[in-house]
Amino acid sequence: MEDLYIRKVCEGDTDAFRYFVKEYKDMAFSIAVSVVKDEFIAEEVVQDAFLKAFKGLKSFNRRSKFSTWFYRIVTNEALMQLKKMKKEIVIQHSEYDNDVEDEGLLLSLQEHEQAYLINEALKKIPPKESLVLRLFYLQEESIKEVCEITGWTEANAKVMLHRARKHMLTALNEIMESEF
């Protein structure tokens, strides 16, 4: 299906690009928010990414899925925006060693409460870790696809995923202790 729309856009049917916007806008926004941590800036990132994808669609080589190629553009745009914002996230190494005590509490919450807590926790963890969690668990990308999207090595992606899980559980624990 995507090949048809790619061909249409490349032949000059600009309206055909709406398919890609409709299909990928939500996950693109989710990826952008995970990196920049601000919804308004994430919207700009997604718009810029769609514009770059539209302009570069003729150069899309089809060796990977369109989604992988596009999410790589979103990731790069978000990371460039993050650099522009000059936000530095300081991670204290001692946080890696903290154990989260009660993981079962999250499972007892209603789905909407879980979604709220997960999104709040994703905002609290470092951008690259939030990104890898969203790609791996929410988008259900494989480690290989995560590497293609982010440009990381497989070992780096696995380490980032491990750290992200620990930070996510710590952030969830902190939020739940403060709110409940």
C-alpha positions in Angstrom: 0.0 0.0 0.0 2.8 2.4 0.9 4.6 1.8 -2.4 1.5 3.0 -4.2 1.4 6.2 -2.2 5.1 6.7 -2.6 4.8 6.3 -6.3 1.9 8.8 -6.4 3.8 11.4 -4.5 6.9 11.0 -6.6 4.8 11.4 -9.7 3.5 14.8 -8.4 0.3 13.9 -6.5 1.0 15.9 -3.4 -2.3 15.0 -1.8 -1.3 11.4 -1.7 1.2 12.3 1.1 -1.8 12.7 3.4 -1.8 9.0 3.7 1.6 9.1 5.5 0.6 12.0 7.7 -2.6 10.1 8.8 -0.8 6.8 9.3 2.3 8.1 11.2 1.5 11.3 12.9 0.6 9.8 16.3 3.8 7.7 16.7 5.9 10.5 15.3 4.5 12.8 17.9 5.1 10.2 20.6 8.7 9.8 19.5 9.3 13.6 19.4 7.7 14.1 22.9 9.9 11.4 24.3 13.0 13.3 23.2 12.1 17.0 23.6 9.7 16.6 26.6 7.5 19.4 25.4 4.3 18.9 23.4 4.4 22.2 21.5 8.0 21.7 20.5 7.2 18.1 19.6 4.5 19.3 17.2 7.1 21.5 15.4 9.5 18.6 15.3 6.8 16.4 13.7 6.0 19.1 11.1 9.6 19.5 10.2 10.0 15.7 9.9 7.0 15.4 7.6 8.4 18.2 5.5 11.8 16.5 5.2 10.2 13.2 4.4 8.1 14.8 1.7 11.1 16.5 0.2 13.2 13.4 0.4 10.7 10.8 -0.6 12.3 10.4 -4.0 15.5 9.4 -2.4 13.8 6.8 -0.1 15.7 3.6 -1.2 13.1 1.0 0.2 15.8 -1.1 1.8 14.0 -0.6 5.1 10.3 0.0 5.9 9.0 3.5 5.3 8.1 3.7 9.0 11.8 3.0 10.0 13.0 5.6 7.6 10.5 8.2 8.7 11.0 7.5 12.4 14.7 8.0 11.9 13.9 11.5 10.4 11.7 12.3 13.4 14.4 11.1 15.9 17.1 13.2 14.2 14.8 16.3 14.1 14.0 15.8 17.8 17.6 15.4 18.8 18.6 18.5 16.7 15.8 20.5 18.4 17.0 19.2 21.8 20.5 20.5 21.0 19.0 23.9 20.0 17.2 24.1 23.3 20.6 23.4 25.0 19.0 21.3 27.6 21.4 19.2 29.5 20.1 16.3 31.4 22.2 15.3 34.3 22.0 11.7 35.4 23.4 10.7 38.7 25.0 7.3 38.4 23.7 6.4 41.9 20.2 6.3 40.5 21.1 3.2 38.4 21.5 1.2 41.6 18.2 2.1 43.2 15.8 -0.8 43.4 12.1 -0.2 42.8 10.2 -1.9 45.6 6.6 -2.5 44.5 6.2 -3.1 40.8 2.8 -4.8 41.4 1.1 -1.5 42.4 1.1 -0.3 38.8 -0.7 -3.4 37.7 -3.6 -2.8 40.0 -4.4 0.6 38.5 -7.1 1.2 35.9 -5.8 1.5 32.3 -6.3 5.3 32.2 -4.4 5.7 35.4 -1.6 3.5 34.0 -1.5 5.5 30.8 -1.2 8.8 32.8 1.5 7.4 35.0 3.5 6.0 32.2 3.4 9.3 30.2 4.4 11.2 33.3 7.3 8.8 34.0 8.4 9.0 30.3 8.7 12.8 30.7 11.0 12.4 33.7 13.5 10.0 32.2 16.3 11.1 29.8 15.2 11.6 26.2 17.1 8.7 24.6 15.8 6.3 27.2 12.2 7.5 26.7 12.7 7.1 23.0 14.0 3.6 23.2 11.1 2.6 25.5 8.5 4.1 23.1 10.0 2.5 20.0 10.6 -1.0 21.6 7.4 -1.3 23.7 4.8 1.1 22.2 5.7 0.8 18.6 6.9 -2.8 19.0 10.0 -2.3 16.9 12.7 -4.9 17.1 16.2 -4.1 18.5 17.5 -4.1 14.9 14.8 -1.6 13.8 15.5 0.6 16.9 19.1 0.7 15.8 18.2 1.6 12.2 15.9 4.4 13.6 18.4 5.8 16.1 21.7 5.0 14.5 22.9 3.2 17.7 24.8 0.0 17.7 22.9 -3.1 18.9 24.9 -3.2 22.1 24.2 0.5 22.8 20.5 0.0 22.2 20.3 -3.0 24.6 22.2 -1.0 27.3 20.0 2.0 26.7 16.9 -0.2 27.0 18.1 -1.8 30.2 18.9 1.6 31.8 15.6 3.0 30.5 13.6 0.2 32.2 15.4 0.9 35.5 14.8 4.7 35.2 11.2 4.1 34.2 10.5 2.0 37.3 12.2 4.5 39.5 10.2 7.4 38.0 6.9 5.4 38.3 7.7 4.7 41.9 8.4 8.3 42.7 5.2 9.5 41.0 3.1 6.9 42.7 4.5 7.8 46.1 3.9 11.5 45.6 0.3 11.1 44.2 -1.1 8.2 46.2 
